[in-house]
Amino acid sequence: MAEIDDVKRDVAIANRILSHVGLATGVLVSLGHASFRVPGDPELFVVKGRGYDIDALPLMQPDDMIVCDLEGRKVGGPPNATQCFEVKMHSAVFKNHPEVQSVVHCHPRYATMMSVLQARLVPMCNEGAQLVRKPLPVYPHSKLILTEEDGQGVATALGDSPAALLRGHGAITTGQNLEQSVMNMLHLEEQARMNWYAFCAMGPDHPGIPEADLVEARNQPTIAELDHFVGGPAIRGGAGGGGAWRYFTHLITQELDAGR
Ligand SMILES: [Zn+2]
């Protein structure tokens, strides 16, 4: 049981982080969900549910989390709560993409707006540049994802991309773990916000970071390979860097430990 309890805690923390970073606040505070496959039992996953006394992402507790199978059926969790309404988005992606370990869906404002404007997101800053290097897949419906057919439609639209837009509805991101799927969503929204600024300034044909720059950035040496860092401690680098995720996790862990 210890392992499933650990997964529930990690998933609750990830759901709280979605709100903490602004992806589920205000009118969106109860909308969105992060999920993670149960290690060692890939036919099951843990996700935020529905039906709590106060249904808000920043209040999620580990015991609130729901265990589901790959058909989206609830197989564990508190008796008075159900799986999230759009659970088929998670189950269908897990079913179709065995390599995916974590799924995030929410309604980020800028990404949703840009999907309606049908403005292609182009790399506008380093954070998340690789996500939008190629045109993002778009699921061309704003309806909720309720049926198996709906879920399969999203999974098919996603393909092997780590992110897709749901037109007029929100976005979906995936990852090998909760950090990747949540940070992909945060980076996607950062790119969408920067694209909106550029769209307002210059119109739909505004430039993005040139492809040659992105290639150049990908081919840079690692920090550990640099002469002036040789002999130093191993430090994680990159756009996510692990720092932001660890900071968010630290803050939310403090909340949970304090009984909040
Ligand atoms: Zn939704």
Residues whose N, C-alpha, C, O or C-beta is under 5 A from the ligand:
A	BS01	ZN	G170
